[in-house]
Amino acid sequence: MDKEVNSDSKIIGWREWVSLSELGIVAIKGKVDTGAKTSSLHAFDIQVYESETRPFVTFKIHPIQNDTSVVVECRAPLVDRRSVTDSGGHKEERFVIRTTMVIAGKKKKIELTLTNRASMKYRMLIGRAALKQFYIDPTQSYLSGKSLKQKRFLKELKITTSDD
C-alpha cells in the first residue's frame, strides 16, 4: 500500500466541493478524474506577464456551473507550460500553476492546468496527483459536504444546490 495512504486518509465521492482560496475561489465543484495525472481548471482571458522575479498568469473563471454571472479574477505564478492530451485525443498546450486545494477538510498543494472548460459540466477536474490521501467511492457524491464558508458564499449568490 502507498506510504501516503494511512488511517488519516478520507473517503470522497466522484465529485466534491473544493476551495482554492489562494485564487479567491471559495467554492467550486470538482470531478474526480483518475485518468488524468494533473488537475485542470476552467479558465478564460488567460494572460501571461513577466514580473521582476518571475512570470505570472492572470485569468478569469466562472466557478459555478451554468452561471456566467459570477466571475473570479485570479493571479498566480506560472510554473510551466505543458502539452496535454484531453480525453478526446486532442493535444493542447496549457499553462500550469500551483495552488492550495482544500477538499474534505484537507489542504493539499496541487498543480493545475488552465483550459477553457465552458462546454464541460464541471469547472474543475481533480487528477490523481491530487488524490494521494484519499479513497474514492465512485458510487457517492459530495461525501465531505460544504464548509461553512462555502455555504455562506453560495447563499450570498442565492445559489441552491441539489447536494444541500
Sequence and secondary structure as in RCSB ss.txt:
>XXXX:A:sequence
MDKEVNSDSKIIGWREWVSLSELGIVAIKGKVDTGAKTSSLHAFDIQVYESETRPFVTFKIHPIQNDTSVVVECR
APLVDRRSVTDSGGHKEERFVIRTTMVIAGKKKKIELTLTNRASMKYRMLIGRAALKQFYIDPTQSYLSGKSLKQ
KRFLKELKITTSDD
>XXXX:A:secstr
  TT STT EEEESEEEEEEGGGTEEEEEEEEETT SSEEEE EEEEEEE SSSEEEEEEE  STT  S  EEEE
EE  EEEEEE TTS EEEEEEEEEEEEETTEEEEEEEEEE  TTSS SEEEEGGG TTEEEETT   TT   HHH
HHHHHHTT   TT 
